[in-house]
Amino acid sequence: MATLPSSDTSTPPAQQETYTWSQSELDITMSVPVPDSLRRDEVHCKVLPRSVSLEIQGMIICSGELAREVDPDESSWTIETEAGQRLVLLSLTKVRPKSALKSARQWPCLWKSDLET
């Protein structure tokens, strides 16, 4: 049975090891391991154009200002099982930059605070 990793709210979100993230040209995907017993009503997610917050079973997984803008109306989360591990997957749809350069579509980091360090 999977368990949520411990979370220290004094640690900046990008430094906590409660989730992993990846990106494509079009979106950001956050993956959070969760217990098999997790119910949908125990997940609270709020996506705004420049910020995201995710709480699972009363634990704040992440909450902060994003490095770049996302489209809240096109973003979503699901509960899935991959390779026997139950996960909450949060998909954040990137707002396309005006630049046609492929490098402009890649985020250097997830959190704005990481841009400043």
N, C-alpha and C positions, 0 to 999 in steps of 0.2 A: 504494500500500500504506500502510495506517495504521500509526502507531507510537504507543507509549505516551508521553505527555508526561513530561518530567523531573519527578522528585519530590524535594523537599528535606525530609527527615524532621525538620529543626529548625523547620520552619514548621508552625503549628497546622493540623490537617486542613481546617478550614473556609476557610483562606486559600490552600490549594494549588489549582491549576487543572487537576487531573487528572481531574475529574469535574464533572458538573452534577447538580442535584437539583431536583425539583418535588414538589408534593403535591396530593392531592385530599382530600376529607373523610375518606376511608377509608385512604389509604396514602401512603407516601413512595416516590418512584422515583429511584434514582441511576443515572446513565448514564456509562459509562466507555468512551472510544474505545480500541480494541485493534487489534493487527496481524491481518491476515487469517490468519496462520499459527497463531494462538492455539489451543491444545488445552484441552479441558475440565479435564484434570488439572493445568493451570498456574494454575487459579483456586482460591483458598482463601478461604472466607467463613465467618465465625462471627457469628451473630446471637444476642444475649442480650436479655432484656427492656429493659435500659437502655444497652446498648452494641452496637457493630458493629465488625468488622474485616474488611477486604477486601484481599487480596494477590493480585497478578496478575504472573506470571512473575518471582516473587521481589521485586517492588516493592510496598511498602506503599502502597496507594492512600488508605486511611483507616483509622483506628483510634482510637476514643474513646467517651466517654459521650454518649449522645443527650440532646437537650433534653427529650424525653418518652419514655414507654414504648411498646414495640412487642411484637407477639406473635411470638416466634421460630418457633412451629409453623406459622404462616400466612405467613411470609416466605419468599422464594425468590430465586434468581438464574437468569438465562438468558443465552445468547450469541445475539445476533440481528444482522441486517443491516438498516439503515434508510437509505434514500437513498444506497446504495453504501458506507456506513460500517459496519464491524463494531463491535459494542458489547457490553459486559457490562452487563446491566440488573439491578439489585438492587431488588426490591420489598419494602418493609418495611410490614407491616400494622399500622396504629395500634391501640393499645388505646383503646377508646372511653371518653372521660371521662364521669363521672357527670352532668355538666351537659348539659342539652338544648340549650344555646345553640350555634348554628353556629360562632360565633367561638371557642368553647372547643375545637373540633375542628381548628382551624388552628394549626400550629406557628409560633412567631415566628422560629425558626431551627432548624437541624439539630442543632447541637452544644451541649451544656450550657455549655461554656466561653464560647460567644457570648452566653449569657444573662447572664453575669457581667460583661460588658464594657460 
